[in-house]
Amino acid sequence: AFFNYKGVSFNSLDTASQNKYLPTSMTISLDTELVKGDVGSQALDGYVTFSLSHHDSNITASYLIVMDLYGNLTHVQPLYDDTQPPEGTLQGLATKMKNSTTVVAALADSSSMSGPRMLFDLTTSTSTWTAGSVSSKGDAHDIQYSKDGSSIYQPVLTKYEVSSGDKLSDYEINNTQDVNHCQLIDDDTVAVLSSRQTNSIVLINASTGETLFTIGGEYSDVDLVDLDGVTYGAGSSLWHGQ
């Protein structure tokens, strides 16, 4: 269905053109002892999910991938908006588990880093849109469901209703720039933001948008201590970007 949507006869393409739609191969590296950790050998029975896409001037192909730790594919779901022309392929960015059987993915269109949100049911291999329709948009860098499941959060700190996609709240956070991660903790009362351009992690009161404190970067409120015990005063950073 995906290749029909794209108007592509895959088998008639040369190898270079085929690689715009499917990778020739993927290399999987597995450290079994690291995977086992404190869980033990049963951890090796797990799975990983991620999004994979190819770009030239547009997004030529994009997929949600689920596989076991040895590289055996269990699910491959093309990501596209079939109500749009072939340029409507969507890039998968934030990809997480909503629960043990459902993947939630925040998707982006070819012109921005925002787009719709998709649920993929691993038991039925079917997908549905959530928090609105395919035309609804949110920053696709991150996505998290609220504790009660009635809403989602996306960067910078925007809350949307799951049933309709309506925006419930939205905050501009001082002294942040290019926020690409937004995680809610403490029963959704505190948001943890990653501010890439200011090299900082920022904790925010999720109800008011007030900054509680900043770690790293020029606006940092706290000292940082590296693994060698060296202390860096507030206003310094041990990391840059995300």
N, C-alpha and C positions, 0 to 999 in steps of 0.2 A: 504493500500500500504506500509506503514511504517513497519508493522510487517512482511509482506511478504519479504520486503527488508532485515530485520534482520534475517529471517528464523525462526521466533518464532510463535508457536501456543499459543497465549496468554491464552486462556481459559483452556488449559491443564497444565498450570504452577501452582505451589503451591503459596500461598499468598506472601511469602518472595521473590520469584522470580518475581512475577507480580509487586511487588513494585519497582523493578529495571527499569520498563518500564512506570509505571503510579503510581502517588501518591495515597495513600488510601483516603486522604482528604486534603483540604486546609482550614485554618481558616482565615476568613476575619474580621478585626476590623474596624469599621467606626465611626468616630466622626463627626456627621452631621453638628455641628456648626462650627467646624474648616473648613470643606469642603466648607460651604456656604461663609465664609469670607465676603469680600465686594461685591462678585458677587451675592449672594442670593441663593434661593432654586434651581434655574436652574442649579447651579453647580453640584447638586446631580444627574443630568441626564447625567453626563459625563462617560467616560470609562478610563480604565488603560490598558497599555500593558507592558509586561515584558517577559523575557526568563527564562525557568525553565529546569534544567538538572539533571541527576543522573550519578554519577561516582562510579566505583570501580577501577579496573585496567585500564579500558577504559571508554569512555562516552557511557553508555548503551542506554540512551534516552535523547532527547532534544526537546523542543517545544517553539514556540512563542505563547504566550497566550494573548488574548484580552477578557476583561470582564467588566461588569458594576460595579459600586461601591458597589453593594450588593453581588457580587460573582457569578453572572449569566454569564456563558461563552457565548461569541459570535463567537470567532474564536480560533481554536487550530491547529497550523501548525507545523508538525514535521520538524526538521532541520537536513538534511543529504545530502550527496553527492551521488546520485544514480549511478555515474560512478565508484565508488570505492566499495570494499568489505564491508561487514556489519560493519567493524570497522570505516567506513567513516562517522559516526554520528558526527555532528558539534555542538559545544557548542555556544549558543547565549550569547554574552557579551553586548556590547553597543547596546541599543535598543531605538530608538527615532522616533518621527513623522517627516517625510519629509514634509508632508502637511496634510490637514485635512482628507485625505482618504488613505494615503500611509505610512506604517511603513518602516523605514530603519534599518537594523540590521547588525552589524559587527559580523562575526562568526569566531570561532577558531577550528582548528583540534585538535585531541587528543594528538599530540606531541608538540604543541606550543601554544602560546597565539596569534596566527595570523591565518588569513584565508580569505575567500571571503566575499563579501558584498551582501546582499539580500534586495530586495524591495518586500513588501507584500501589495497587493491592497485589502483594506477592502471591496470595493464594489463588487469585483468579486471573492474574496478568492483565488487569484492566486499569485504566487511568480515568480520573475525573478532575475537574477544576474545583478549587476551593477558594474561599474568601473572595467570592465574586466569579465572574465568567472569564473567558480567555482574554477579554478586552480590559479586565481590571489590571492595575499596575501597582507594584511596590518595588523598592530597591532590592534587587535579587542577590545582593552580596550575602544576606543572612535571612533566616526565618526561624521563628520559634513560636510554638503554641503557648498560650497562657495556661496556668495550672488547671483551670476549670474547663479548658478546651473551647471556650466560646469566642476567643479572639486570637490573633497572631500579632507578633511584633517583628518589625523590620527596621533597618537603619534609616535615619539616624536613630531616632526613638519614636517610631510611629506605630500606633495600635489600630488594627483593622478588625471589624466584625467578621467572623467566619462565615455566617449564613449569607451575608449580603456583599461583603467586601467594603462596606462603608468605613470611612476613616473616623475613628473614635477619639483619637488624640494625636498630637504631633508637637514635638518640641525642637526648638533651635537651641543647641547646647553651646555655650560660650567656650572659647579657647579650644575648639576641636576643628578638625578639617579632614575631609575624606574619610569619614567613619565607615568602616566596612564590616564590622561585627557588632552585634547587639544581643546580649544574653541576659535574661532575667533570672534573678536569684531571690532567695528569702521570700517565698510565696508571692513573687512578682512585685515586690516592693522596691527592689534595687535593680538597676540596669548596669551591666558592665559593657562599656564601649571600647572598641579599639580605634584610636584616632591615628591614622597612618601618617599624615603630614606633620603632626606634632609629636610623633614618636611616643605616644602615651596611652595608658590604660586609664579610663575615667569611670568612676562609680557615680551613678546618678540616682536621685530620688525619682522613681518611675511615676509617681503621682503628680509631682510638681515640676520636674525638669531641672531641679536644683542640683548643682554639682556638690557631691559629698567630699570627694578628694580625688586627686590626680596622681598617678604613678608614672614617672618618667617624663622626659621632655622639659622644655623651658618652663612649663606651668606646674611642674611636679611639687607636691606638698610634702613629700617624704624622702628620706635618704634611701639609697639603694646600696646593697652589699653584694659583691660578686662571690663566686665560689671560692676564691682565694682569700676572702675576708676583707677585701679592699672596699672602703666606704666611699660612695659618690654622693655629694651633697644634693639637696633638693635643687632642681633645675638641670640636673644631669640625666643622661639616659644610657642604659646598657644595651638598648636595641634601637633599630631604626626601621621605619615602615611598619608593616603588620607583624 
